Amino acid sequence: MRIFIFLLTAFTSNLASSATTAEQIHQAADEFLKAFAAEQLSAGYKVSHVPGALDARLSLDICESEPSVAFSGDPWKTSQPSLLVSCEGSRPWRMFLPVKVEIYGPGLVASRTLARGQRITENVIETRDVEMNATRRDPIRAKEQLIGMEMRRGVNAGTVFTADLLTAPEAIVRGDHVVITAETGGFSVKSRGKALGSGRIGEQVMVENLSSTRAVRARIIGPGHVKIPM
């Protein structure tokens, strides 16, 4: 009987040592999340995190090295991202672990109600402590990214500024006088023109060359500046 118990214990021990357990996966995930929290703390943000539950009976092939852990989604866009836990080697595997991540810190919010199309100035921006990733969108973290932009839609006071709420203002308005740059190879020629439409940086617009009175399509490269290929 004692021999049987000894053999059973040895067999169970060998089986456990040849598998990656739920406890080991949770440990790897916890270390990853603590490192993420420390990184955000150095930038002024406080992170709380809780890993999701796994079946305690989970048993995966033993990982020859430490399991790799990474976010499968952007934790700044959701408070419930998943972690991708994977193992490389002769018997690779991968699995997803749900986690709850809350990021708190100084968020840039609207100091008052803003209308669609309103230009963002410094006096409509306020800093408050908020849960940054509760919006499920990408929060703007630098005032420089806000000032000069326009609201894509109206928002209430206290709304966290996110990328989807903003649009770049028109760099050229129909009727504006513009500088047309025509490039070919290493040469460029500049001429004066008139915008026949409106647009933002990166968009194309029709312009009239004031010297030739010819209308051409050009790409807006800055306020009052367009470029055409030759």
QUIPESUL-V42542 format. One record per pair of residues at least 12 apart in sequence whose ideal C-beta (glycine too) atoms are under 8 Angstrom apart, sorted by the first residue. I is the first residue (numbers start at 0). J is the second residue. D is the distance in Angstrom with one decimal. If there is no record, write none. Layout:
BEGIN
[[I J D] [I J D]]
END
This chain:
BEGIN
[[16 61 7.4] [17 60 7.9] [17 61 5.2] [18 58 4.2] [18 59 6.3] [18 60 6.9] [18 61 5.8] [19 58 7.4] [19 59 4.4] [19 60 6.8] [19 61 5.8] [19 62 5.2] [19 66 6.9] [19 86 7.0] [20 57 6.6] [20 58 6.6] [21 53 4.1] [21 54 6.5] [21 55 5.4] [21 56 7.7] [21 57 4.2] [22 55 7.8] [23 66 7.5] [24 53 6.4] [24 57 7.3] [24 59 7.9] [24 66 6.7] [24 84 5.6] [24 94 7.4] [24 96 6.6] [25 50 5.7] [25 53 6.7] [25 96 7.9] [27 65 6.7] [27 66 4.7] [27 68 5.4] [27 84 6.4] [28 50 5.0] [28 68 5.8] [28 82 5.4] [28 84 6.5] [28 96 5.5] [28 98 6.9] [29 50 6.4] [30 68 7.7] [31 68 3.9] [31 69 7.7] [31 82 6.9] [32 46 7.8] [32 48 4.3] [32 50 7.1] [32 82 7.9] [32 98 6.8] [32 100 7.3] [35 48 7.6] [35 70 8.0] [35 74 7.4] [35 100 7.9] [36 48 6.5] [39 102 6.4] [39 104 7.7] [42 104 8.0] [43 104 5.6] [43 105 6.4] [44 102 5.4] [44 103 6.7] [44 104 3.6] [44 131 6.7] [45 102 7.6] [45 103 4.7] [45 104 6.4] [46 100 6.5] [46 101 7.0] [46 102 5.3] [46 103 7.6] [47 100 7.5] [47 101 4.8] [47 103 7.7] [48 98 6.1] [48 99 6.8] [48 100 4.9] [48 101 7.6] [49 98 6.7] [49 99 4.6] [50 82 7.6] [50 96 6.2] [50 97 7.9] [50 98 5.0] [51 96 5.8] [51 97 3.5] [51 98 5.8] [51 99 7.5] [53 96 6.8] [59 86 7.4] [59 92 5.2] [59 94 7.2] [60 86 7.3] [60 90 4.2] [60 92 5.9] [61 90 7.8] [62 86 3.9] [62 88 6.6] [62 92 7.9] [63 86 7.7] [63 87 7.9] [63 88 4.1] [63 89 7.0] [64 86 7.6] [64 87 6.9] [64 88 6.7] [66 84 5.3] [66 85 6.6] [66 86 5.2] [67 84 7.2] [67 85 4.9] [67 86 7.2] [67 87 7.0] [68 82 5.6] [68 83 7.3] [68 84 5.4] [69 82 7.1] [69 83 5.2] [70 82 6.3] [70 83 7.4] [71 83 4.4] [71 95 6.2] [73 137 7.4] [74 100 4.9] [74 102 6.8] [74 132 6.1] [75 102 6.8] [75 131 6.6] [75 132 5.3] [75 137 6.2] [75 138 6.6] [76 132 6.5] [76 135 6.0] [76 136 6.1] [76 137 5.7] [77 132 6.1] [77 135 5.4] [78 99 6.3] [78 100 5.9] [78 101 5.5] [78 102 7.9] [78 130 7.2] [78 132 5.1] [78 133 5.9] [78 135 7.9] [79 97 6.8] [79 98 7.4] [79 99 5.8] [79 100 7.6] [80 98 6.4] [80 100 6.1] [81 95 4.6] [81 96 6.5] [81 97 5.5] [81 98 6.9] [82 95 6.9] [82 96 4.5] [82 97 8.0] [82 98 5.6] [83 95 6.0] [84 96 5.7] [100 132 7.0] [101 130 5.7] [101 132 7.0] [101 133 7.7] [102 130 6.9] [102 131 4.5] [102 132 4.8] [103 128 6.4] [103 129 7.2] [103 130 5.6] [103 131 6.8] [104 128 6.8] [104 129 7.6] [104 131 5.7] [105 126 4.9] [105 127 7.3] [105 128 6.3] [106 126 7.1] [106 127 5.9] [106 128 7.3] [106 129 3.9] [106 131 5.6] [106 138 6.1] [106 159 5.1] [107 124 5.6] [107 125 7.5] [107 126 6.2] [107 138 7.4] [107 139 5.6] [107 140 7.1] [107 142 6.6] [107 145 6.4] [107 159 7.1] [107 160 4.9] [108 124 7.7] [108 125 5.4] [108 126 7.5] [108 127 5.3] [108 129 6.8] [108 156 7.8] [108 157 5.4] [108 158 6.1] [108 159 5.3] [108 160 6.7] [109 123 6.2] [109 124 7.5] [109 125 7.2] [109 154 5.4] [109 155 7.2] [109 156 5.6] [109 157 6.6] [109 158 4.8] [109 160 6.9] [110 122 7.3] [110 123 5.4] [110 124 6.4] [110 125 3.9] [110 156 6.5] [111 123 6.3] [111 156 4.9] [112 153 7.2] [112 154 7.2] [112 155 5.6] [112 156 5.5] [113 150 5.2] [113 153 6.2] [113 154 5.3] [113 158 7.9] [114 150 6.7] [114 153 4.9] [115 150 5.6] [115 151 7.0] [115 152 5.1] [115 153 4.9] [116 149 5.7] [116 150 6.3] [117 149 6.7] [117 150 4.9] [118 147 7.0] [118 148 7.6] [118 149 5.5] [118 168 6.6] [119 145 4.9] [119 146 5.8] [119 147 6.6] [119 148 4.9] [119 149 7.0] [119 150 7.1] [119 160 8.0] [119 165 7.4] [120 146 6.6] [121 142 6.9] [121 146 6.0] [124 142 6.0] [124 145 6.0] [124 146 7.7] [124 160 7.4] [127 157 7.4] [129 159 5.9] [131 159 7.5] [134 159 5.3] [134 161 5.6] [136 161 3.9] [136 162 6.8] [136 163 5.4] [137 161 5.7] [137 162 4.6] [137 163 7.5] [138 159 5.5] [138 160 6.9] [138 161 5.4] [139 160 4.5] [139 161 6.5] [139 162 6.5] [139 165 7.5] [145 160 5.8] [145 165 7.2] [147 168 6.5] [148 165 4.4] [148 166 6.8] [148 167 6.3] [148 168 6.9] [149 165 7.0] [149 166 5.3] [149 167 7.3] [149 168 5.0] [150 164 6.3] [150 165 6.9] [150 166 7.7] [151 163 7.1] [151 164 5.6] [151 165 6.1] [151 166 4.7] [152 164 6.7] [166 199 7.7] [167 199 4.8] [167 200 6.3] [168 199 7.1] [169 197 5.0] [169 198 6.3] [169 199 5.5] [170 198 6.9] [170 199 5.7] [170 200 4.9] [170 219 5.2] [170 221 6.3] [170 222 4.6] [170 223 7.5] [171 194 4.9] [171 197 6.1] [171 198 5.7] [171 204 6.1] [171 219 5.5] [171 222 7.0] [171 223 6.7] [171 225 7.2] [172 194 6.8] [172 197 4.8] [173 194 5.7] [173 195 6.6] [173 196 5.4] [173 197 4.9] [174 193 7.0] [174 194 6.4] [175 193 7.3] [175 194 4.5] [175 223 6.4] [176 191 6.6] [176 192 7.3] [176 193 5.9] [176 194 7.8] [176 223 7.4] [177 191 7.7] [177 192 5.0] [177 193 7.0] [177 194 5.5] [177 206 5.9] [177 223 5.3] [177 224 6.5] [177 225 5.4] [178 190 7.7] [178 191 6.8] [178 192 7.4] [178 223 6.3] [178 224 5.1] [178 225 7.4] [179 191 7.1] [179 192 4.4] [179 206 6.1] [179 208 6.3] [179 215 7.7] [179 217 6.2] [179 225 5.6] [179 226 7.6] [179 227 6.5] [180 220 7.6] [180 224 6.9] [180 225 7.2] [180 226 4.7] [180 227 7.4] [181 226 7.5] [181 227 5.1] [181 228 7.7] [181 229 5.0] [182 226 6.6] [182 227 7.9] [182 228 6.6] [182 229 6.4] [183 228 7.4] [183 229 3.8] [188 229 8.0] [190 208 5.7] [190 209 7.4] [190 210 5.6] [191 208 7.8] [191 209 4.8] [191 210 7.1] [192 206 4.3] [192 207 5.8] [192 208 5.2] [192 209 5.8] [192 217 7.9] [192 225 7.2] [193 206 6.5] [193 207 4.7] [193 209 6.1] [194 206 5.5] [194 225 7.8] [195 207 5.9] [195 214 6.3] [198 219 5.1] [199 219 6.7] [200 219 5.4] [200 220 6.8] [200 221 6.4] [201 218 7.1] [201 219 6.6] [202 218 7.4] [202 219 5.5] [203 216 5.5] [203 217 6.8] [203 218 5.3] [203 219 7.4] [204 216 7.4] [204 217 6.4] [204 219 5.9] [204 225 6.7] [205 217 7.8] [206 225 5.7] [215 227 5.5]]
END
